[in-house]
C-alpha cells in the first residue's frame, strides 16, 4: 500500500512552480517516448528476423535454423523494459533470451521466468544472434572492449546509446554489422500521450501510442531517421545472403514476408542495389553482396529512394509493425 498516495505535499512535483512543473512533464514525455519507441522498434526488428527465419526453414534443401537468440547487455530501465516487451511476444521463449549485467541478482523477475541472467558479456556475445546494448554512454567503451573480437560476423549489434557516432561505435566493436536508431525531437501538443502508461508493454496496448510509434510515421514530438527502416530490410537481406540464398530468392522471400503481392509494391534486385549490380543478379545464381549497415544508415541507398517513393510499400511495413503488437499479451 502506498501511504503517500494523494498526499500532494509528498509528491515529487510539490514545490515546483507551474513553469517548472510543465518542464518536468515535458522531459518525462521525451524520456517515455524514447523508451516506448526504442523498445517497440527493437522488438519489431526481432519479430521480422524471426519471421524471416521461419520462411528460410520452409525452403527446400535448407538446414533448420534455431529460434532467434536475443542477448541484452544492461539490466537498467531500458534493458528491463525491452526484456519485458520481448516476453509478451509469443515467438520469443524465455530460454532464447539472455541478459548480462553487473547485478544479475536484481533480475529475479526474469530469471524466475527462465531467462538466463548472468554477468559475462563475452559469453553472451558468442551465444546471441542479436545483441542489444542497453548501457550508459559512460559504460559503452568498456562494454565494446569486451565484445571486440568476440562477435561472430552474422551477429547483429543494436545500440540504444546515441552519444557515440555510428562509425566510432563500429570501430570500438571491431564490427560493422551494427544498427542504431537515430531519434530526434520536435515541438508538438500531443507529447502527453507517452506518459499515460508506466510500462512499455502496457503503452503499446493503447491504440494512440501504437500509431504514434509506427517507425514510418512517428508522431507525438518524436522523429526517427527513415534510414533505420532501410537498415532493417538490409539486415534481413544480409541474413538471407548468409544462408546461401541467391539474390532472386532473397527478393522473393522479402516480398512474401511483407506480403507485397500487389503490382505497385513489387520488390526487385534494383530496390536494394544499383542498376549495374541488379542487372548482374537478375538472371544469375549469384547472391547479393554483403551490405554494410554503417553506410546504409549514414548515406543514401537504392532502398532509401525505393521506400520514400512507394506509399504502398510503406503501408505494407506499417501493417507488419502493427501486427507485431496486435494480439493478447501474455
C-alpha positions as CSV (number, residue, x, y, z in Angstrom):
1,X,0.0,0.0,0.0
2,X,1.3,3.4,-1.0
3,X,0.8,5.6,2.1
4,X,1.8,8.8,0.2
5,X,-0.9,8.3,-2.4
6,X,-2.9,11.6,-2.9
7,X,-0.7,13.4,-0.4
8,X,0.4,16.4,-2.5
9,X,2.9,17.6,0.0
10,X,4.9,14.4,-0.5
11,X,4.7,14.3,-4.3
12,X,7.7,14.9,-6.5
13,X,6.1,18.0,-8.1
14,X,5.4,19.7,-4.8
15,X,7.4,22.9,-4.5
16,X,7.8,23.4,-8.3
17,X,6.4,26.4,-10.0
18,X,3.9,26.0,-12.7
19,X,6.5,26.6,-15.4
20,X,8.9,24.1,-13.7
21,X,6.2,21.5,-13.5
22,X,5.4,21.9,-17.2
23,X,9.1,21.5,-18.0
24,X,9.2,18.4,-15.8
25,X,6.2,16.8,-17.7
26,X,7.9,17.8,-21.0
27,X,11.1,15.9,-20.0
28,X,9.2,12.9,-18.8
29,X,7.3,12.8,-22.0
30,X,10.5,12.8,-24.0
31,X,12.0,10.1,-21.9
32,X,8.9,7.9,-22.1
33,X,8.7,8.4,-25.9
34,X,12.3,7.2,-26.3
35,X,11.6,4.1,-24.1
36,X,8.4,3.2,-25.8
37,X,9.6,3.7,-29.4
38,X,13.1,2.3,-28.7
39,X,11.7,-0.9,-27.3
40,X,8.9,-1.3,-29.8
41,X,11.2,-0.8,-32.8
42,X,13.8,-3.2,-31.4
43,X,11.1,-5.9,-30.9
44,X,9.7,-5.2,-34.4
45,X,13.2,-6.0,-35.7
46,X,13.4,-9.2,-33.7
47,X,10.0,-10.2,-34.9
48,X,11.0,-9.7,-38.6
49,X,14.2,-11.7,-38.1
50,X,12.1,-14.5,-36.5
51,X,9.6,-14.5,-39.4
52,X,12.3,-14.5,-42.0
53,X,13.9,-17.5,-40.3
54,X,10.6,-19.3,-40.3
55,X,10.4,-18.7,-44.1
56,X,14.0,-19.9,-44.6
57,X,13.2,-23.1,-42.7
58,X,10.4,-23.8,-45.2
59,X,12.7,-23.6,-48.2
60,X,13.8,-26.9,-49.7
61,X,17.4,-28.2,-49.1
62,X,17.9,-25.8,-46.2
63,X,19.1,-26.9,-42.7
64,X,16.8,-25.9,-39.9
65,X,17.6,-22.6,-38.2
66,X,17.2,-22.4,-34.5
67,X,14.9,-19.7,-33.0
68,X,16.4,-16.2,-32.8
69,X,18.7,-15.9,-29.7
70,X,18.4,-12.4,-28.2
71,X,21.1,-11.0,-25.8
72,X,20.6,-7.9,-23.7
73,X,23.6,-6.2,-22.1
74,X,22.5,-3.9,-19.3
75,X,19.9,-4.5,-16.6
76,X,18.8,-1.0,-16.1
77,X,15.5,0.7,-17.0
78,X,15.9,0.2,-20.8
79,X,17.2,-3.4,-20.6
80,X,14.3,-4.4,-18.3
81,X,11.6,-2.7,-20.4
82,X,13.0,-4.4,-23.5
83,X,13.0,-7.8,-21.9
84,X,9.5,-7.4,-20.5
85,X,8.2,-6.5,-24.0
86,X,10.0,-9.4,-25.7
87,X,8.4,-11.8,-23.2
88,X,5.0,-10.6,-24.3
89,X,5.6,-11.7,-27.9
90,X,4.6,-15.4,-28.5
91,X,7.5,-16.0,-30.8
92,X,10.1,-15.5,-28.1
93,X,10.6,-18.1,-25.4
94,X,12.4,-17.1,-22.2
95,X,15.1,-19.7,-22.9
96,X,16.1,-17.8,-26.0
97,X,16.7,-14.5,-24.1
98,X,19.9,-13.9,-22.1
99,X,20.7,-10.9,-20.0
100,X,24.2,-9.8,-18.9
101,X,24.6,-7.2,-16.2
102,X,26.8,-6.4,-13.2
103,X,23.9,-7.2,-10.9
104,X,22.2,-10.3,-12.2
105,X,20.7,-10.8,-8.7
106,X,18.4,-7.7,-9.4
107,X,16.8,-9.5,-12.4
108,X,14.8,-12.2,-10.4
109,X,11.6,-11.2,-12.2
110,X,13.3,-12.5,-15.4
111,X,15.3,-15.4,-14.0
112,X,12.2,-16.7,-12.3
113,X,10.7,-17.0,-15.8
114,X,13.7,-18.9,-17.2
115,X,15.5,-16.0,-18.8
116,X,19.3,-16.7,-18.3
117,X,20.8,-13.8,-16.3
118,X,24.5,-13.5,-15.6
119,X,27.5,-11.2,-15.8
120,X,29.6,-12.3,-18.8
121,X,29.5,-10.1,-21.9
122,X,31.9,-12.2,-23.8
123,X,29.8,-15.3,-23.2
124,X,26.7,-13.5,-24.4
125,X,28.5,-12.3,-27.5
126,X,29.4,-15.8,-28.6
127,X,25.8,-17.1,-28.0
128,X,23.5,-14.4,-29.3
129,X,22.2,-13.7,-32.9
130,X,21.1,-10.2,-31.9
131,X,22.7,-8.2,-29.1
132,X,21.1,-5.1,-27.6
133,X,23.4,-2.6,-25.9
134,X,21.3,-1.0,-23.1
135,X,24.1,0.7,-21.3
136,X,25.0,4.2,-20.3
137,X,27.3,6.2,-22.6
138,X,30.0,6.1,-19.8
139,X,30.0,2.3,-19.8
140,X,29.9,1.9,-23.6
141,X,33.6,1.9,-24.3
142,X,34.3,-0.8,-21.7
143,X,31.5,-3.0,-22.9
144,X,32.7,-2.6,-26.5
145,X,36.2,-3.6,-25.5
146,X,34.8,-6.8,-24.0
147,X,32.9,-7.6,-27.2
148,X,35.7,-6.7,-29.5
149,X,36.9,-9.8,-31.4
150,X,34.2,-11.9,-29.8
151,X,31.3,-11.2,-32.2
152,X,30.5,-13.6,-34.9
153,X,30.2,-11.9,-38.3
154,X,26.5,-12.7,-38.5
155,X,25.7,-11.3,-35.0
156,X,23.7,-8.0,-35.2
157,X,24.6,-5.5,-32.6
158,X,21.8,-3.0,-31.8
159,X,22.7,0.1,-29.8
160,X,20.3,2.4,-27.9
161,X,23.2,4.7,-27.0
162,X,23.3,7.7,-29.4
163,X,26.0,9.7,-27.7
164,X,28.7,7.9,-29.7
165,X,28.8,8.4,-33.6
166,X,28.0,5.3,-35.5
167,X,31.4,5.0,-37.2
168,X,33.0,5.3,-33.8
169,X,30.8,2.6,-32.4
170,X,31.7,0.2,-35.2
171,X,35.4,1.0,-34.6
172,X,35.1,0.3,-30.8
173,X,33.4,-3.0,-31.5
174,X,35.6,-4.0,-34.4
175,X,32.3,-5.0,-36.1
176,X,30.3,-3.3,-38.8
177,X,27.0,-5.3,-38.5
178,X,25.6,-2.6,-36.3
179,X,22.2,-1.0,-36.1
180,X,21.3,2.1,-34.2
181,X,18.1,4.2,-34.4
182,X,18.6,7.9,-34.6
183,X,15.7,9.8,-32.9
184,X,15.0,13.5,-32.9
185,X,12.6,15.8,-31.1
186,X,10.2,18.4,-32.3
187,X,7.6,20.7,-30.6
188,X,4.0,19.4,-30.6
189,X,0.9,19.4,-28.5
190,X,0.4,15.6,-28.3
191,X,3.5,14.6,-26.3
192,X,1.4,13.8,-23.3
193,X,0.3,10.5,-24.8
194,X,3.7,9.0,-23.9
195,X,3.2,9.4,-20.2
196,X,-0.2,7.7,-20.0
197,X,1.4,4.3,-19.0
198,X,4.3,3.3,-16.8
199,X,5.3,0.3,-18.8
200,X,6.1,-0.1,-22.5
201,X,4.1,-3.3,-22.9
202,X,1.0,-1.5,-21.4
203,X,1.6,1.6,-23.6
204,X,1.6,-0.5,-26.8
205,X,-1.9,-1.7,-26.0
206,X,-3.0,1.9,-26.4
207,X,-4.1,2.5,-30.0
208,X,-2.9,6.1,-29.9
209,X,0.5,5.1,-28.6
210,X,0.9,2.3,-31.1
211,X,0.0,4.5,-34.0
212,X,2.3,7.3,-32.8
213,X,5.2,4.8,-32.5
214,X,5.0,3.4,-36.1
215,X,8.5,3.7,-37.5
216,X,7.5,5.3,-40.8
217,X,5.2,7.9,-39.2
218,X,6.4,8.6,-35.7
219,X,4.5,11.4,-34.1
220,X,4.0,12.8,-30.6
221,X,7.1,15.1,-30.7
222,X,9.5,12.3,-31.8
223,X,11.0,11.6,-35.2
224,X,13.0,8.6,-36.5
225,X,15.6,8.8,-39.3
226,X,13.9,6.7,-42.1
227,X,17.2,5.1,-43.0
228,X,16.7,3.0,-39.9
229,X,13.8,1.2,-41.7
230,X,16.1,0.7,-44.7
231,X,18.8,-0.7,-42.5
232,X,16.3,-3.2,-41.0
233,X,15.4,-4.5,-44.5
234,X,19.1,-4.7,-45.4
235,X,19.7,-6.7,-42.2
236,X,17.1,-9.3,-43.4
237,X,18.8,-9.3,-46.8
238,X,22.2,-10.0,-45.2
239,X,20.7,-12.8,-43.2
240,X,19.4,-14.4,-46.4
241,X,22.7,-14.0,-48.1
242,X,24.5,-15.6,-45.1
243,X,22.2,-18.6,-45.5
244,X,23.2,-19.0,-49.1
245,X,20.1,-17.7,-50.9
246,X,20.7,-16.3,-54.4
247,X,19.5,-12.7,-55.0
248,X,16.2,-13.6,-56.7
249,X,15.3,-16.0,-53.8
250,X,16.1,-13.3,-51.3
251,X,13.9,-10.7,-53.1
252,X,11.1,-13.3,-53.2
253,X,11.4,-14.1,-49.5
254,X,11.3,-10.5,-48.5
255,X,8.3,-9.8,-50.8
256,X,6.5,-12.7,-49.2
257,X,7.4,-11.5,-45.7
258,X,5.9,-8.1,-46.2
259,X,3.1,-9.6,-48.4
260,X,4.0,-7.2,-51.2
261,X,2.0,-9.1,-53.8
262,X,0.2,-6.2,-55.4
263,X,1.9,-4.9,-58.6
264,X,2.7,-1.5,-57.2
265,X,4.7,-2.9,-54.3
266,X,6.9,-5.5,-56.2
267,X,10.4,-5.6,-54.7
268,X,13.2,-6.3,-57.2
269,X,17.0,-6.6,-57.1
270,X,17.2,-2.9,-58.1
271,X,15.3,-2.0,-54.9
272,X,18.4,-2.9,-52.9
273,X,21.5,-2.4,-55.2
274,X,22.4,-0.1,-58.0
275,X,21.4,-0.9,-61.6
276,X,24.7,-2.4,-62.7
277,X,24.6,-4.9,-59.8
278,X,20.9,-5.5,-60.3
279,X,21.3,-6.4,-64.0
280,X,24.1,-8.8,-63.0
281,X,22.0,-10.5,-60.3
282,X,18.6,-10.7,-62.1
283,X,19.4,-13.7,-64.3
284,X,22.2,-15.4,-62.4
285,X,22.8,-17.7,-59.4
286,X,24.7,-15.1,-57.5
287,X,23.9,-13.8,-54.1
288,X,23.6,-10.2,-53.0
289,X,26.9,-8.6,-51.9
290,X,27.1,-8.2,-48.1
291,X,25.6,-4.8,-47.3
292,X,27.5,-2.5,-44.9
293,X,24.9,-1.3,-42.4
294,X,27.0,1.7,-41.4
295,X,26.9,3.0,-45.0
296,X,23.1,2.4,-45.2
297,X,22.5,4.4,-42.0
298,X,24.8,7.3,-43.0
299,X,24.3,7.6,-46.7
300,X,21.6,7.4,-49.3
301,X,20.9,3.9,-50.7
302,X,18.8,2.4,-53.5
303,X,16.3,1.3,-50.9
304,X,16.0,4.8,-49.5
305,X,14.7,6.1,-52.8
306,X,12.5,3.0,-53.3
307,X,10.9,3.3,-49.9
308,X,10.4,7.1,-49.9
309,X,8.7,6.9,-53.4
310,X,6.4,4.0,-52.7
311,X,3.5,4.7,-50.3
312,X,2.2,1.1,-50.8
313,X,5.4,-0.4,-49.6
314,X,5.4,2.0,-46.6
315,X,1.8,0.8,-45.8
316,X,2.9,-2.9,-46.0
317,X,5.7,-2.3,-43.5
318,X,3.3,-0.3,-41.2
319,X,0.8,-3.2,-41.3
320,X,3.6,-5.6,-40.3
321,X,4.5,-3.3,-37.4
322,X,1.0,-3.1,-36.0
323,X,0.6,-6.9,-36.4
324,X,3.6,-7.4,-34.2
325,X,1.7,-6.0,-31.2
326,X,-1.9,-6.8,-32.2
327,X,-2.5,-9.8,-30.0
328,X,-3.4,-10.6,-26.5
329,X,-0.3,-10.0,-24.4
330,X,0.9,-12.9,-22.3
